[in-house]
Amino acid sequence: EEYDKTKASDEENVRFASKYLRETVIRMLIIEFTTLAVSPVDGTSLTATMHRRGINMRYLGIIANIVNELEDHKLDHIK
């Protein structure tokens, strides 16, 4: 029973962290791209930029989709 409570709590924490990452951290990274506060020039610098913010490379597709949906010309340098 205690295991089930701990497992449920852990799963809830993971869901919260994932939601925070998608809705806050990734959005902030995209804002940094638009303001040129961050401008990765290659895959290595993009990876480092994402990892410094706690974003795993598996989220790259989500970032690419958001950037493409925004149609913001300030993001052309990362498309």
Secondary structure, DSSP 8 states (H G I E B T S, - for coil): -HHHHHHHHHHHHHHHHHHHIIIIIHHHHHHHHHTTS----SHHHHHHHHHHTT--GGGHHHHHHHHHHH--GGGGGG-
